[in-house]
Amino acid sequence: MSTSLLYHGFGIRGYKYVRTHHENGSVLFTIRQNTKEMRCATCGSRRVISRGQVWRRFRSVPIGLKPVWILLAIQRVYRLVCALVQQVNVGFADPVEVTLKPLIVMLWNCPGI
């Protein structure tokens, strides 16, 4: 497995491949973000200070019948100008669609509201 497969197979760029492992019939790819790609999510500046990380698991397209998950340690960064500690943007995931779409569908289909 290589970083090239992440880019050409899954459309993930700006990240490095770390390892592959299997868990309960699923394939899990662990990746890490290039430090050169880390930017403030508010202003886009590269002048940030790392303040830890949060592990996230993203579902990807399956390989055959096996589900595929992408594991990523999302960096938390601090920028003096913004005075905020926040997570960097994940280039291959849309946070609004992931969190709001199921809620909107549930509320739309709820007969009591």
N, C-alpha and C positions, 0 to 999 in steps of 0.2 A: 504494500500500500504506500502511496506517496501523496505529497501535497498536490501533485498534478491530478490525481483521481478526484480529490476534493473539488478542485476547480472544474474539471471537465465533466465529472459524473454528477455532482451535486450542486454546482454553481456557487461554491463557497470559495471566496478569494480573500487574501489578507490574513489568512490563518495557516498555521503549520500543523501537520499531522504529528501526533504523539504516539498513539497505539490503538490497536483493535482488540476488543475482547467480546466474549459471548456471555449472555446472561438470560436465562429462562427462554431460550429459543430466539432471542433477539441479537442483532449485531450492534455493538456500540463502538463508535469511533470517538476517541478523545482527541481534541484539538486545542491549540493555544493561539492567542492573538499575537501578531507581530508587535513588538513594542513601538516600532516606528509608526504603526497605524493607530495608536491610542490617541484620542482627541477628546476635548471637553465636549459633552453632548449639547451644551447650551450655546457656546460661542465658536466651537470648532478649532480652538487653539491646540497646538501640540505641546505647549508648555504646561504640563500637568505633573502632579506628584501622586504616585500610586499609594492608595490607602486600603489595601486588602482586595479580596475577591469573593465572589459568590458563585457557586456551581449551579449551572442550569442544564437541563436536558431538553433537547429539541427533537421532535419527530421529523424524519425525513422520508423520502420515497423508499419503498421496500426493495430488497434485492430478492427476486423470486417471491417466495411466500414468507420470507423472514422480515419482520419489522426492523427498521434501522433507526437508531437514535444517535444524535450528535451531542457529546458531552463537552461543555465549554466552561472554563473558569472566567467569568466576566469580571474585568477589573473595575474597582471603584477608584475614582480619581478625584483629586482636589485641585482647584484652580484658584489662585489668589484673587484675580480680577472678579470672577463670578462669586467667590466665597461660598462655594457649594461642594459637598462631597456627593458624587452621583456615579452611577454606572455608565460606562462607555456604551455607545450605540452598537448593537449587533447588526452587522451589515446584511446578513442573510435571513433575518427574522423581522416581521412586522409586528411590533408590540400592540398596536391598536387593534388590529384584526384578531389577534390571538386572544385578547382579553375581552373585547366588547362584542364581537359578533355572536358568540353563544348566548350572551346575556340578552342581546336585542332579539334574537330568535325566540328565546324562552318567553320574554315579555310579550312579544307579538302574538304568540300562540296561547297565552294564558287567557281563559275566558272571563276570569273575575276582574280583570283590570280594564 
